[in-house]
Amino acid sequence: MDQDPILANLNEAQHEAVVAPLSGQYQILAGPGTGKTKTLTSRVAYLMNTVPAKDILVMTFTNAAAREMRSRIKQLIPNNNEVSKLNVGTFHGECFKYLVRYGSRIGLSGKITIADPTDQAAIMKEIVNSAETTVKLEEFGYSSKLGKCYSNPTTKMNINLDPKHCIKKISEFKSHGYTEVQDFAKVCPNEFNSPIGMYIYRKYQDELEENGLVDFDDIIIKTRDLLKQCPDIVSNIQAVLVDEFQDSSTVQLELTVLFAKATGNITIVGDPDQSIYAFRNAQPENMRLLQKMFPNSKVIYLEENYRSTQPILDIAVGLIRRDRNRIGGDRLLKSQDSQNTTKKSLPVLAQFKSEKDEAAYVATQIKYLRDCSGTLFKYQDMAILARTGYASKKCELELAFNGIPYRVLGGFKFWDRAEVKLVVDYFRVVNSDNDRVAISSTINAPKRGFGPVTLTKLLTRVDDKTSIFTQLKQYAYDEEFREEHGLKIRKDALEGLDNYIKLIEGCRDILKEADALGPATCIRNILDHILEKTNLVKILAANDANNEEKRLENIELIRSQIDLVYQNDEMNDDGGAAEEDLNPLQTLLLSLSLGGDGEDSAYSNDRVTISTMHSAKGLEWPIVFSINTIDDHVARGGDKGEEEERRLLFVSLTRAKLLLYVSFATTLVKFGNEEEASMTRLLTGLEHHFKTCDKGKGTTNISWDMFVSYANFLRRPVPDRKQIQFASSATTVPSKSASFSGFTLASSVIERPQNKKRKPHIPSAPISRSLSIPTNNRTSLLNTSKQTRATGFRTPLMPSKPTPTLNSPNTLPHSHPIPPKRKTLGTRRGPINQKLPFT
């Protein structure tokens, strides 16, 4: 074993990637669970032996990933003080820092505020509902068709002016790096490639500029323009490393190359098999494009999987290898399960008559695994994944019925709550004189006597040179200015405007003391000043008696959340060279604007996770239930085609470490009508990799040896055998069998009492989407004799004969050709663009 801690415990392919020379371009294609983050952080630490930390730029797509990388690098080289100088962050975060420092070179103000999705929606709603837009629609020959959809009888062109749709189209346009309306035809060939579409785009951009805002796409585009005009600002960068490169857009590819212009030294890590964000304009083809730009770039495969068992990987690889356009089509995944005992634990494929039956089965299985395993499995070890949030609703109800606590991943984030958002808007006004969206949100909260007409007048700019906040001060203190612009304002409203201005200026005075107070204390003092002057706590209590306690608690939680922001390595004083240009308030707003990392940690405990397949990417659980795997849900195709749906299912399957359950119902209820359904065609031909069930048999016990192997695989203590509940007397439930696609599959029959109403479980606290139920209120289904619950197999069955694997010849009797297998793992032989022959 290598004695260097940076190189310790690396496999051959990881070692090759880490110690590759500084000069050149490297593409590390890392499958799920192959140690992608470990490889990337080890390479950064290795490069720091010869490259100053301030000259290394590492970019990823989430704050959580950036924090984890910085933390791991510190662990690898704990005594190296240079780690604090590394530029590690998200694409948007690093670009924003360059705009703050150098944006004046392209005409940007130093005080830039990021327009979050709420701001974008408010601006776009104002545009599409304006009288000016109505006039433009008539001018261009459009008439109302349905809702926000308009049609032009002459050109037979339709346009959807729903604000969210307009923002999506504009984002798609910008993600390709375009800013001029004449380029609309290249990205938006239909509805938005029209005079009204171009008008909406121009008006939206003007509103952003007028309010001193930039949206997320502008951050990237303006940084690209800055680097093109001023390449000297990145002349010090000797190495650029990008994580999750398969999620990059066209303009982010261009940006990567521009950051590395001085040396051309680029290392990208990603997995095109997990490119599932086409709706966010991700371009997996960027990997091929990068190799075209740099034909001598080297490709390294990471194929040794440290997450899942081989049976799970066999199914996943069999699924993804059918993609004819797969980048690196001969890549493999090999489990590093040293004991191989879990090979007997095959994934489960379960068919049900209805979605209710499927949900009942999942809930029963979760209850069984948790209650029978002693201390081995907890609820937090299990996840239910579905293609859409709606598809998991029945599972939510069933978990609640059974008293099983759960959380819905991607639920309402702390900083998005109404009362918290209002405080954040006050922070934004303190930061910027020109943030019209934030000023309009706070100027009359609490009520300060302004009517809608007065508010419109106050917030309409009188000229391009005067900021909105300065204009408010002129209205408040200059009577001649009010008369000149025709504003008549009552005495109480004038007093309210004076109080508002003094509140903001008082916060700014506190901000000036940041160096003496420290960043966290400074922001807490600003928060206290806002709460004191607005009486926000009393107002919330008076206006929302039903949720008074929760809203007041959220206000108090802001203080602790502020502390967490400044404790994060990405956002504290050792967050990189560019961080010195941000004051504490800008640091906080940058952290919030660039997105939270999921649900608040304060609410995390022992709960089952319910998530969409998209939200589950990057996460893992010992036990995964992939539900509703039918064509109607999984292989829906759409604008981006079936291959992205194949990659999405691949991501879902590879979230599982140990046990995988794939299920579907043969009958769906849509709008009150029943429809037939079948297993997704994406899995056709892979059925023999799953466990099947003999006719007439019910559940099978987990043996003690299997419990031991599960514990060893998860590196957990083996439970006390006395705590294990071997269900030796498990009731065998009659089951029907359905034969399709050449195999026999267990079809569960749910039997419920006919003469007794089903009484829902009532926890001590109200059931919500973040359900947490006290232990003493949980009902146990294992000892219920009066009611038979979901049938099916409670554990992976022991196969009666050897199961064919992907390494066995001719084991996939289906119409999809499979590319030939490679015998070795690691470095790619031949160019990444090479089309593989099919057999």
Secondary structure, DSSP 8 states (H G I E B T S, - for coil): --SSTTTTT--HHHHHHHTS-SSSEEEEEE-TTS-HHHHHHHHHHHHTTTS-GGGEEEEES-HHHHHHHHHHHHHHSTT-GGGGG-EEEEHHHHHHHHHHHHGGGGT--SS-EE--HHHHHHHHHHHHTSHHHHHHHHHTT-EEEETTEEEETTTTEEEE--HHHHHHHHHHHHHTT--SGGGHHHH--STTSSHHHHHHHHHHHHHHHHTTEE-HHHHHHHHHHHHHH-GGGGTT--EEEESSGGG--HHHHHHHHHHTTTT--EEEEE-GGG---GGGT--TTHHHHHHHHSTT-EEEEE-EESSS-HHHHHHHHHHHTT-TT-TTTT---EE--SS-GGGG---EEEEESSHHHHHHHHHHHHHHHHHHSTTS--GGGEEEEESSSGGGHHHHHHHHHTT--EEETT---GGGSHHHHHHHHHHHHHH-TT-HHHHHHHTTSS--S--HHHHHHHHS-SSSSS-HHHHHHHHHH-HHHHHHTT----HHHHHHHHHHHHHHHHHHHHHTTHHHH-HHHHHHHHHHHHHHHHTHHHHHHHH-STTHHHHHHHHHHHHHHHHHHHHSTTTSTTS-GGGGGS-HHHHHHHHHHT---SS-GGG-SS-EEEEETTTTTT--EEEEEE---BTTTT----TT-HHHHHHHHHHHHTTEEEEEEEEEESEEEETTEEEE--B-GGGTT-GGGSB---TT-------HHHHHHHHHHTT-----GGG----TT------EEEEETTEEEEEE-----SSS-------SS---SEE---GGG---STT--SS----S-SS----SS----TTSTT---SSS------S--SB--S-TT------
